[in-house]
Amino acid sequence: MSRAPAEPAAGPATEAASRPARPSRRALLLDGLLALGFLAAMLLERARAAGEIGERMPAAVVLGVVVAAALAVRRLAPLTGYLVGTAALSAEALFVQPGVVSPYANLVGLHALGLYATRGRARWGPPVVVVGMAAYFSGLAHTYPVIPVGVLGLWLAAWALGYGTARRQEEREGERRAARERALAEERARVARDVHDLLGHTLNLMLVQAGAARRLLDRDPDHTRELLHGLEDTGREALGELDRVLGLLRHTRPADPHPGGPTPGHPHPGGPAPGHPAPAGAEPGLADLPRLLARMEQAGIRVTTRLDPAALHVPSAVDRCAYRIVQEALTNTVKHARATAAEVTVDRDGRGLSILVSDDGRGAAAGYTPGRGLLGIAERVAPLAGRVEHGAGDRGGFRLHVVLPLP
């Protein structure tokens, strides 16, 4: 007996791109208002110090406008804005007079550089801070012969706060993007498994039914008519299921609001009521097993079934998975085993749902490798943390045993 691995593989998260999104009009409007507020405060300060500034007032006003304009573009061009603002602030200290408000505008610009710039551009913040402060405080050499450590630490802390926040946002966005990509890949794989199971099961049954009808055409017209009716029904049901699967690709099927399990008043969410087959177009579940087994018997396979009534009261995800497992196992019986009889047992206990499918066919060859059908079953079971075993049966033939845990 061999055991197929049923643990989902976890790939590394996709690295998030560091390029920021284009700011909204509202954000740009707020930046413009912030720049106007700082400009008004700087002009008011300059007006109060007009006697000290004297003939340098036009230069002071122009530099104040440049410092404020740098804030207006702090999201659109954070590095350029900070460089221009720092240059204007340094020129103000060197050639006019150090302002009281303009350094705080520069501090806001530095925080914006860490927060809104790409990772590579944002890293220019610390060296630009050191150069800008060296130029700024050189204009105050009579008061500050060196750059005050506290001021430098405050500016670097503002940059680090913005940079750290941006990097955490990138990581969260990267995780969300990776989760979306994983979900999309899982959905593609699920649809591919559905198409494989549907076409493989249906085409094999139709081939067997057509072959039996051909052999009985002259000897038993009535039985041949029944086989042809069964062939027609099988094809019609296959087209209905194929339309449903293609509807998933077009995102037209509504999501199951309770994918995790039953809810009060809805013992079988997302599927038919216990004991009733799924409506046309719905994904089949264990309640549809009688119809599946009837098709198998039309194909010449005698199927004995033991279905625990409690197995019909399981979460919809488990119910659909169990049906597909039985379908694929019986398809393998028709396609590979050359069997005449099969037995299907579905039991439920307090811990899980047990599915056992065995046949009287030629069994598994020594050292056999699981094919696409068995691998597909393992892939279906993996998200539910189930267990898959398959191999030679105790009395010959092939045996598949699956256990799906229940919440």
Solvent accessible surface area in square Angstrom, and as a share of the most:
residue,aa,sasa,rsa
1,M,128,0.57
2,S,49,0.31
3,R,145,0.53
4,A,9,0.07
5,P,117,0.73
6,A,13,0.10
7,E,154,0.69
8,P,94,0.59
9,A,108,0.84
10,A,100,0.77
11,G,47,0.45
12,P,133,0.84
13,A,62,0.48
14,T,56,0.32
15,E,152,0.68
16,A,16,0.12
17,A,71,0.55
18,S,35,0.23
19,R,194,0.71
20,P,64,0.40
21,A,94,0.73
22,R,195,0.71
23,P,30,0.19
24,S,67,0.43
25,R,219,0.80
26,R,175,0.64
27,A,16,0.12
28,L,49,0.24
29,L,112,0.56
30,L,81,0.41
31,D,0,0.00
32,G,24,0.23
33,L,99,0.49
34,L,59,0.29
35,A,7,0.05
36,L,111,0.55
37,G,43,0.41
38,F,34,0.14
39,L,33,0.17
40,A,61,0.47
41,A,39,0.30
42,M,6,0.02
43,L,67,0.33
44,L,98,0.49
45,E,35,0.16
46,R,9,0.03
47,A,66,0.51
48,R,196,0.72
49,A,20,0.15
50,A,45,0.35
51,G,78,0.75
52,E,121,0.54
53,I,3,0.01
54,G,40,0.39
55,E,167,0.75
56,R,95,0.35
57,M,44,0.20
58,P,90,0.56
59,A,48,0.37
60,A,1,0.01
61,V,53,0.31
62,V,90,0.52
63,L,30,0.15
64,G,3,0.03
65,V,67,0.39
66,V,46,0.26
67,V,3,0.02
68,A,4,0.03
69,A,52,0.40
70,A,11,0.09
71,L,3,0.01
72,A,34,0.26
73,V,55,0.32
74,R,33,0.12
75,R,51,0.19
76,L,82,0.41
77,A,37,0.29
78,P,15,0.10
79,L,21,0.10
80,T,75,0.43
81,G,3,0.03
82,Y,6,0.02
83,L,81,0.40
84,V,68,0.39
85,G,4,0.04
86,T,13,0.08
87,A,63,0.49
88,A,5,0.04
89,L,13,0.06
90,S,11,0.07
91,A,24,0.18
92,E,3,0.01
93,A,6,0.05
94,L,78,0.39
95,F,144,0.60
96,V,9,0.05
97,Q,44,0.19
98,P,38,0.24
99,G,7,0.07
100,V,106,0.61
101,V,32,0.18
102,S,1,0.01
103,P,20,0.13
104,Y,121,0.46
105,A,1,0.01
106,N,11,0.05
107,L,31,0.15
108,V,44,0.25
109,G,9,0.09
110,L,0,0.00
111,H,48,0.22
112,A,0,0.00
113,L,0,0.00
114,G,0,0.00
115,L,32,0.16
116,Y,45,0.17
117,A,4,0.03
118,T,29,0.17
119,R,79,0.29
120,G,47,0.45
121,R,131,0.48
122,A,0,0.00
123,R,136,0.50
124,W,147,0.52
125,G,0,0.00
126,P,37,0.23
127,P,66,0.42
128,V,20,0.12
129,V,1,0.01
130,V,70,0.40
131,V,107,0.61
132,G,9,0.08
133,M,13,0.06
134,A,50,0.39
135,A,32,0.25
136,Y,25,0.09
137,F,16,0.07
138,S,64,0.41
139,G,22,0.22
140,L,24,0.12
141,A,59,0.46
142,H,156,0.70
143,T,76,0.44
144,Y,95,0.36
145,P,114,0.72
146,V,112,0.64
147,I,41,0.21
148,P,31,0.20
149,V,128,0.74
150,G,60,0.58
151,V,51,0.29
152,L,42,0.21
153,G,38,0.37
154,L,92,0.46
155,W,18,0.06
156,L,56,0.28
157,A,57,0.44
158,A,16,0.12
159,W,35,0.12
160,A,52,0.40
161,L,112,0.56
162,G,0,0.00
163,Y,35,0.13
164,G,21,0.20
165,T,36,0.21
166,A,6,0.05
167,R,22,0.08
168,R,121,0.44
169,Q,86,0.38
170,E,20,0.09
171,E,108,0.48
172,R,115,0.42
173,E,54,0.24
174,G,4,0.04
175,E,107,0.48
176,R,121,0.44
177,R,66,0.24
178,A,3,0.02
179,A,45,0.35
180,R,130,0.48
181,E,81,0.36
182,R,109,0.40
183,A,57,0.44
184,L,91,0.46
185,A,46,0.36
186,E,114,0.51
187,E,64,0.29
188,R,132,0.48
189,A,41,0.32
190,R,61,0.22
191,V,8,0.05
192,A,61,0.47
193,R,35,0.13
194,D,0,0.00
195,V,42,0.24
196,H,55,0.25
197,D,7,0.04
198,L,4,0.02
199,L,73,0.36
200,G,22,0.21
201,H,2,0.01
202,T,8,0.05
203,L,99,0.49
204,N,26,0.13
205,L,1,0.01
206,M,55,0.24
207,L,127,0.63
208,V,46,0.26
209,Q,0,0.00
210,A,44,0.34
211,G,17,0.16
212,A,17,0.13
213,A,6,0.04
214,R,168,0.61
215,R,140,0.51
216,L,36,0.18
217,L,104,0.52
218,D,131,0.68
219,R,180,0.66
220,D,56,0.29
221,P,77,0.48
222,D,92,0.48
223,H,76,0.34
224,T,4,0.02
225,R,127,0.46
226,E,110,0.49
227,L,6,0.03
228,L,88,0.44
229,H,107,0.48
230,G,2,0.02
231,L,35,0.18
232,E,89,0.40
233,D,68,0.35
234,T,2,0.01
235,G,15,0.15
236,R,136,0.50
237,E,51,0.23
238,A,14,0.11
239,L,123,0.61
240,G,34,0.33
241,E,26,0.11
242,L,48,0.24
243,D,88,0.46
244,R,16,0.06
245,V,0,0.00
246,L,72,0.36
247,G,6,0.06
248,L,18,0.09
249,L,95,0.47
250,R,143,0.52
251,H,156,0.70
252,T,89,0.52
253,R,81,0.30
254,P,111,0.70
255,A,91,0.71
256,D,26,0.13
257,P,107,0.67
258,H,84,0.37
259,P,84,0.53
260,G,60,0.58
261,G,10,0.10
262,P,64,0.40
263,T,34,0.20
264,P,133,0.84
265,G,74,0.71
266,H,115,0.51
267,P,69,0.43
268,H,14,0.06
269,P,8,0.05
270,G,49,0.47
271,G,33,0.31
272,P,13,0.08
273,A,58,0.45
274,P,33,0.21
275,G,51,0.49
276,H,115,0.51
277,P,77,0.48
278,A,10,0.08
279,P,88,0.55
280,A,112,0.87
281,G,45,0.44
282,A,37,0.29
283,E,11,0.05
284,P,5,0.03
285,G,1,0.01
286,L,0,0.00
287,A,15,0.12
288,D,2,0.01
289,L,1,0.01
290,P,88,0.55
291,R,104,0.38
292,L,0,0.00
293,L,15,0.07
294,A,53,0.41
295,R,23,0.08
296,M,0,0.00
297,E,94,0.42
298,Q,74,0.33
299,A,10,0.07
300,G,53,0.51
301,I,12,0.06
302,R,157,0.57
303,V,17,0.10
304,T,82,0.48
305,T,51,0.30
306,R,141,0.52
307,L,53,0.26
308,D,37,0.19
309,P,100,0.63
310,A,43,0.34
311,A,0,0.00
312,L,24,0.12
313,H,81,0.36
314,V,0,0.00
315,P,7,0.05
316,S,2,0.01
317,A,31,0.24
318,V,6,0.04
319,D,3,0.02
320,R,43,0.16
321,C,11,0.06
322,A,0,0.00
323,Y,5,0.02
324,R,1,0.00
325,I,0,0.00
326,V,0,0.00
327,Q,1,0.00
328,E,6,0.03
329,A,8,0.06
330,L,0,0.00
331,T,5,0.03
332,N,30,0.15
333,T,4,0.02
334,V,25,0.14
335,K,116,0.49
336,H,91,0.41
337,A,10,0.08
338,R,193,0.71
339,A,10,0.08
340,T,75,0.43
341,A,25,0.19
342,A,6,0.05
343,E,59,0.26
344,V,0,0.00
345,T,11,0.07
346,V,0,0.00
347,D,69,0.36
348,R,83,0.30
349,D,80,0.41
350,G,82,0.79
351,R,199,0.73
352,G,5,0.04
353,L,0,0.00
354,S,34,0.22
355,I,0,0.00
356,L,49,0.24
357,V,6,0.03
358,S,31,0.20
359,D,17,0.09
360,D,78,0.40
361,G,13,0.13
362,R,153,0.56
363,G,22,0.21
364,A,32,0.25
365,A,76,0.59
366,A,110,0.86
367,G,80,0.77
368,Y,63,0.24
369,T,115,0.67
370,P,41,0.26
371,G,40,0.39
372,R,183,0.67
373,G,10,0.10
374,L,16,0.08
375,L,91,0.45
376,G,11,0.11
377,I,2,0.01
378,A,7,0.06
379,E,86,0.39
380,R,21,0.08
381,V,0,0.00
382,A,12,0.09
383,P,96,0.60
384,L,46,0.23
385,A,78,0.61
386,G,13,0.13
387,R,100,0.36
388,V,1,0.00
389,E,27,0.12
390,H,1,0.01
391,G,1,0.01
392,A,60,0.46
393,G,15,0.14
394,D,135,0.70
395,R,232,0.85
396,G,45,0.43
397,G,6,0.06
398,F,39,0.16
399,R,52,0.19
400,L,4,0.02
401,H,34,0.15
402,V,0,0.00
403,V,33,0.19
404,L,0,0.00
405,P,52,0.33
406,L,26,0.13
407,P,136,0.86
